[in-house]
């Protein structure tokens, strides 16, 4: 079937959000969405406006056609890899367009409910290394996605559970709904909440999977190779860590902000071993950092970095601690690509 033109595509999206699509049209829309990242981004942006619209105003007061064209002329769609703060400043501006424009999709698509035979469309959002991203789910839950992470989520939740799949790290502010628990699935754990604020770090290559609870309550379910479940309940200000190699877990009570400060563009270290500092920096910027020798193994570091580049952070580390560093030259691989950047950190006394 031919690719839908722009006008027909917008009609399909409108009918989808109002629950009026036939099975054949659902297939057409899904095919268009997965055809390119640009299509997926366009659909998500339109749906986000719909989700944030105020549905309480009399639709007879609005000319939906004029409102639709007005807001489309004001919305700029950007790549999913766009800078975190630029994206949200732009999107906030869209949401502050006069109320008529902010609610156009409701008046255009009317207030019909989704039909029962419609299956949710699953979306996946990525945050490139060195960037962050954010979104609001259909239930009102807010999600911040850290560098090098991705989250898979449905365009709407059906049934008695709200399930998302996470690779990497994300901070959640979950909309309260005791009848439908919110579940974050990673490769090694699942985290269940009904309405709370918490952080989950589940990078595949990391030694540990971690959960930090800011407020409310969560239940951490640990999966072993036989898919058996071991459940642990957390209270506010508790940090849970599961070591994948040893199969052991621990819970500590401490200042939780250092675990969630990344969502505000900060890297906070509070008397942390230098090995942990460089591990976090490596993860954020997707580089290999090697701590050379034994002189720095016991050195502990305290600092706060905010929105600095990798080069700036390394310079500040060198100024504020007894280290030096060198970057290894990257040679072209046989396939024409380059290996990851590698940095060696060492003590000047070792020279």
PyMOL commands that set and color helices and strands:
alter all, ss='L'
color gray80, all
select helices_A, chain A and resi 6-18+23-33+37-52+59-61+64-72+84-95+99-102+104-109+257-264+274-285+310-320+348-350
alter helices_A, ss='H'
color red, helices_A
select strands_A, chain A and resi 122-127+133-136+142-145+149-154+161-173+181-185+189-193+197-202+208-215+218-223+229-234+238-243+249-253+266-273+288-291+300-306+324-328+342-346
alter strands_A, ss='S'
color yellow, strands_A
deselect
rebuild
show_as cartoon
